[in-house]
Amino acid sequence: MLKDEAKRNSESSLKYDYGHLMNTYSPAPIEMERGEGPYLWDVEGERYLDFVAGIAVMNLGHSHPKVVEAVKEQAERLVHVSNLYRIPRQAVVADLICDSSFGAKCFFANSGAEAIEAAIKLARRFGIREKGEDAIEIITADGSFHGRTMGAMAATAQTKIQKGFGPMTPGFNYVPYGNLQALEEAITENSAAVILEPIQGEGGVVVPPDYYLAGVREITNCENILMILDEIQTGMGRTGTLFAYEAFGIEPDAMVLAKGLAGGFPMGALVVGKKGADLFSPGDHASTFGGNPFVSAAAEAVITTTLEERILENCREVGDYFMKKLGGLADKFDFVKEVRGKGLLIGMELELADKETAVAIVDEMREKKILINLVQGRVLRFTPPLIIEKSHVDEVVTALDDVLSKIA
């Protein structure tokens, strides 16, 4: 019944023709035009409560006044000059990140995948310097997601992501996520680094055992290899601390940021601690647009607002509340296998007969003017703006209860 309703409701006429766009996405049949706070409006004027937030990007909500003011002011003064010249606002953003973390140096790019590519080059350079020309192996985890460019795709241990693109970039080994013994056994004399997500977002919001990252830190220290954390999805407050690694009591050698970094403007960053701060020299890596004045203005506004206002506290408080409310649905419906996550990165894993039913749940929630998304064909993922209130959670849980009741 639920699948039939979703199929019928998905039939919608669109205002614009999208025929000239490459077929790389299968977007929902709604056209978004405006956003404010936790809400989006489509071209027909319909309002949606957004618990996707551009896939964990709009941490401060849509059109946050401080971000809007910053980019307006910067656009009127200077948008782009390239990294051939000093960019004061870029330096401010680097200071904000490094002063709030283990970081000693930052490299700015335009996306998470680009920043991962920089991290791969950093790891190889480290291995070659420390161990020799053959020490370029990087260990990543099964179920990981690091991007879709060639290096990032090779780091992503998911066959469905790699399929159809020929031989992968060599030098990557995969181990089970959360398994320290497997990691130890995978390390060789040619290992240069481990790249891991503190929580696997695209992999299904998979939270590792509490001891895992501390164990990885100990192993990488002993073996003299870099510990690089992919904080593209978990960083910038998403899990209740500015960076997810903080909650695990460790510091990596490097981390990658993007998504929530600049409030929807394209920006990625590789943040490197003292151990690798001197690995790159002029000409080793570059980005034409990376950290330009415009995106740096947005990032400065995002970071300062996150640090100065109750964004992190709200994320923890509302996140705990949301987890408890979803836990109530797990108790009610047998096909809800698990609710897991941290802060406002939350997944609800379902045990259903087919993926289509899970897709239909997302579609039916959209009909109720609530946006959520599905990962791995079985996990409902919730990544709302970090500014949401408990009343927004109540609205989502009430609607989800009604939708899930149609399956039971």
N, C-alpha and C positions, 0 to 999 in steps of 0.2 A: 504493500500500500504506500509506504513512504517513498519508494523509488518512483512509483507512478506519479505521485504528487510533484516530486522534484522535477521530473522530466517535463511535465505539463507546465510547471511554473517557469522553467528555464527558457521557454519559447518567448522571445522578446524582440521587438523590432529596435534596431539601433539607429541613432541619429546620424552617425558618421560612417563612412566607408573605410574599412581597414584592409582592403585588398592589397595594398602596396607594402604591407608589413610582412616580413619573413615569418614563417610559421614556426616560431620557436616557443610560443606560449599558447595556452588554451584558457584565455581569460574568461571570467564570469560575464554574463550578458548584461552588464551595467556599465555606464559611462560616468566616471567621477569628474566633478567639476570644481568642488570647493570643500574645504575642511576647516574645522575650528575645534580645538581641544580634542576630545575623544570621538568626535563625530565627522562623518563625511556626507556630502550631498551629491546626488547624481544630477544629470542634465535635466531630469524631469522634476527636480526639487524634492525628491525623496531623501529622508535623512536616515543614516545608518550609524549604529554604534560600532566603532571600529576596534575589534580585539585582535587585529592583525598588525596594525600600525606600520604598514609598508614592509612587513616581515621584520619586526623588531628594530625599526629605524626611527620612527617618530616618538622617541621616548618622552619628549616634552609635550606631545600632542601636536595637532596640526595648527599651523600659523601662530606659533607662540609669539606674543608681542615682542619679546626681547630679541628673538632670532630675526623676526621681520624687520625690526628697527635696525639691527646691525647690518643686514644685507642691503637694505635700502640705502643706508648711509654710505656703505662701501661701494655699492654700484655707481653712485653719483660721483665718487672720487677716483676709483681705480679698480678694474675687474681683473686684469691679467697683465703680467710683464714677462713671465718665464723665470726660471731659476738662474738665469744669467746675472740677476741682480738680487740684492738683499731685499727681503720682504719682511718688514717689521712685525706684521700680525702673525706671520708664520712662526717667528721666533717666540711670540707670546704663547701660541698654542703649544709649541714644543715645551716651553717652560711649565705650562699648566699640567701637561701630561707627566713630565719627568718629576716635577715636584710632588705629584700625587701618587707616584709609583716607584718602582725600582729603577726606572729608566735613566740612562745617561745621554742617549742620543735618539733622535727620531728621523725617519725618512717618510715623506708624504707621497702618496699615490692617489689614484682616483677611485679605487674600489678595494674590496677585500681580496679578491683574486689577485690583483696586481701586487698588493702588499704581501700576499703569500709567496708570489714569485720572487719578491725581494728577499723574503725569509729563506727560501730555498737556496738562493745565491749566497746568502750570508752563511748558511750551514755548510755549504760546499767549501767556501773560502776558509772557514774555520777548520774543517777536517783536513784540508790540504796543508794548511799552515802548521797544524799540530801533529799530523800523523803521516803526511805524504800524499802524493798525487792520486792514489787510489781511494783515499778516505772520503768518499762522497755519498755514502749510503745514509739514507734518512728513514727512520722508522715511524710509521703512522698506524692508526688503529682501524680495525674493521668497523664499518658503519660510519666512518668519518665523512665529513664534507668540507672541502677546503676551496672549492671553486671549479670553474669549467674551462679555464685556460689550460694549455697543455701541461705545464708543470703542476699546477694546482689539481688538475684532473688526475694526474698520476699519483699525487699524494692522497687523493680521495679513494678510499678502499671500498668502492661500490661498483660492482660489475656493470650495473645498469647505466651508470654515468659514463663509463669508459667505452662501452660497447659501440662498435661501428666507426671508431676513429683510429684504427690501426695500432701499431706498436706504441706502447706508452713510453714516456721518458724514463730511461733506466735509472736505477739507484734507489728504488723505494722497496721497503719490506713492510709487510702488514702483520699486526699482532692483534689478538683479541683485546677489546677495550676493557679496562679494569683488572687485567691479569698481569701482576708484577712478575711472576715466574716466566711467563711467555716473553715478556719484554727482556728480561735478563738473558734468556736463551737466544734471543734474536740479535743481540749485540755482538759485533765482530770487530776485528782490528781495523776494519774500514768504515765503521759507523761514525757519523759526524754529528747527528742530531736526532732528537725525537720531537715530532710535532703532534700535539694533541689538543683537543677541545676540552676545557674544564667540564663542560656539559655538552653532549652531542645534540645539537639543535635539530638540524635537518635529518639526523639519524633516528629521530623519534623522541627527543627530549630525554636522553639517557643520562642518568646521574651516576657517576662512578662511586664505588665504596669510599667511605670517609678517609681511609688510609691511603688511597691510590696515588693521588698527586704528590703527597709527601714521600711515598715510596719511590715514585719516579724521580723526584728531586734527588733523593739519596743515591739512586742507581746512576743517574747521569753525572753527578758529582764524582762518584767513584771511578767511572769509566772515562771521564774527561770528554764528554759529549754535551752538546747544547740541549737544554730543555726550552723548547719554543712552544708557547701556548697560542692557539688560535682563539682569540677573544672577539672575533668578528661579531658574533651574535650575543655573547655573554657580557661583553664589555660595556662601559658607559652607564653602569647602574642597573642593568637589566636583571641581575640576580640579587640586588639589594645592597651590594657594595659596589664602589665605582668600577672595580675589576673583580672578576669572579675568583681569581687566585687568592685574594685576600682572605676569603672565608676558609680556605684550606691550610692557612698558616705557612705558606711557602712563597718564594719569589722565583720566577723563571729567569732564564738568561735573556729571553726576548719574548715579545708578544705582538700579535697582529690585531689591529683594530679597524673597524669600518662602520657599517650600518648606523648605529646611534651616534656616531662621532660628530656629525655636522648637521643634524636635524633635517635630513632629506637631501642635502646637497652632496654631490659625489666626492667622497674623501675616504681614503684609507691610510693607515699608518703602520709602519714597522717600528716598534719601540725596542731599543737594545740597551741592556745593562752594561756595566763596566767591562765584563768579560769579552764582549764582542764589539765594543764601541769604536775600536780602531781598525776594524776589518775592511771597511770600504774607504777608497780614496777617490778623488775626482776622476770621473770617467768610468768607474766601476758599475754604476747604476744611475738611472735618471728617470725623470718624468716631466714632460712638457708642462702639464697643467697642475701637477701635484703641489698642494699647499698654496695655490695662488691666493691673492688678497681676498677674493670674494668668498671662497669656501673657508678660508681661515677665519674670516669675520663670523661666519655661521658657527664654526667649531668653537671659537672663543666664547660666543654667547651661550652655546649649549653647555659647555663645561662649567663656566662660572655659575650659570643658573642651577645646574645640577649640584654643585658644591655649596652654594649659598642658600638655597631654599631646601625645603623638607622633601626633596625628591627621593632620596635614598631611604629615608625613614618611611615615607608613604609606600614605597615599593615593598618594603619588608612587611609592613602592617597589613596592607591590602592583599599582598601575595599570600600571607598566612591565612587570611580570612577566605580568600578564593580557594585555596587548597582544601580547607575544611569543608566548604560548601560543595565542592566537587567530590570530596570524599563521601559526603552524604549521598550523592547520586551513585557512587560506586557501591555503597551498601544496599542501595535500592535495586539496582539493575545487575543481574548476574553476568551480563556480557561486558560490563566495564571491568577490565582486568586489573588496571592500576591507574592511580593518579600520582604523578611525580613531577618534580621540578624544584626550582628555587627562585625566590622573589616573584617576578612576573614573567618568568619563562616556565610555562606549565604545559604538561602533556597529559592527555587522558587516553590510555590504550584500550582499544576495543577488541573483543573476540567475536567477530561476525562471520557469517557464511561467505561473504564476498566483499570486495572493495567497493562495489557499486553502492551498497547500503551505507557505507561510511561517507562516500561522496554525497549521497542523498541527504545525509544529516547536515553537512555543510550547506548544501543548497537550500534546505528547509529553514535553517537558521537565517540565511540571507533573505528568504521570503519574510521572515519576522523582523527584518531590518537590523540584523546583527551579523557582523563579519568575523568568521573564524577560518582556520584553514586546516588542511590534512597533510600529514607527512607519513611516508612509508606505507601508505594505503590503509593504515589502521590506527593512527594516533592523531587525535584532535589536538592541535597546538594553539595555545593562547599566548599572544605576545602583545598585550594592549599597551597604550601609553602609560608611563609610570605615574601619571597624574590622576589616574582614575580613582573613583571613590567606591566605597562599599555598596552604594546604591546601584552603581553600574554593574557590579558583580552580581547583585541580587537579580537584576534584570536579565542578565545572561543565563544564570543558573535556572531561573524560572522558565525561560524559553527552552533551554536545553532539556530540562525535565519533561516538558511537554513533547518535544520531538522524540526523545528516547522512549517515551511511553508508547509511541506508535510502533516501536519495534518489539517491545516486550510481549 
